[in-house]
Amino acid sequence: MIVPDIMPLLEVNNIGKRFGGLQAVKDVSFSVQRGTIKAVIGPNGAGKTTLFNLVSGFLPSDTGTITFRDTAIHGKEPHQIAGLGLSRTFQHIRLFSHMTALENVMVGRHVKGRAGFLAGMLGLPGTRREDQAHRDRALEVMDLLGIAAFADTDATSLSYGQQRVVELARALATEPAMLLLDEPAAGLNMRETADMAKLIMKIRDRGITVLIVEHDMSLVMNISDEIVVLSYGEKIADDMPLAVQQNPHVIRVYLGEDDA
């Protein structure tokens, strides 16, 4: 495991988002240390995905600030945030059809591209070298995640679990400092979920910080260094897994009971 730095990589301060009369996220604050896995959990409708969308720039916040690598990112576009080293996956798989697994992963390299459109159209030597470098890097990422054998396979013809890993590889291809994973185990069976947990820890052990939204509590408790718990858009806990499991407020939210 990577030893965390003292300064947080990501800081979320009093972030809020309202949709009409619904306060989806209310004054939520937390930080994520470098080299850790932090999970965001909560019942359906707790505001988890909205929070992810705020951090990754897919939604503008109404209040609060978000700082990544000491840079304010609230108000920035998703591609700008990705360019700073924060990439994400989605709850529902978003692969490009009629493209191979390798081509899908190479899409993640666009934030690293330097060649312009005209150079690409003319097939200039610099562009060809850059394209080959992106291809090589994408293959390295696929090999790391154990899917290099599927490089030339149509991505959407792969099994659901394999498609999940291709999407993870595409996010990794951006060379992020931090990954936001939105329910990476959704739709996976027990074996696939266990394999996904190993991949996430492998990614963390290579120095990439992970923030994860997930409903599978066994996965969350097994891999997380810290856990944030949301309920009706508000933070009710932010602690290590064992402390969260024993938190009376968390128990009431999940089980409707007053005592453990």
Secondary structure by P-SEA (a helix, b strand, c coil): cccccccccbbbcccccccccccccccccccccccbbbbbbbccccaaaaaaaaaaccccccbbbbbccccccccccaaaaaaaccccccccbbbbccccaaaaaaccccccccccaaaaaaccaaaaaaaaaaaaaaaaaaaaaccccccccccccccaaaaaaaaaaaaacccccbbbbccccccccaaaaaaaaaaaaaaaaacbbbbbbccaaaaaaacccbbbbbccccccccccaaaaaacaaaaaaacccccc
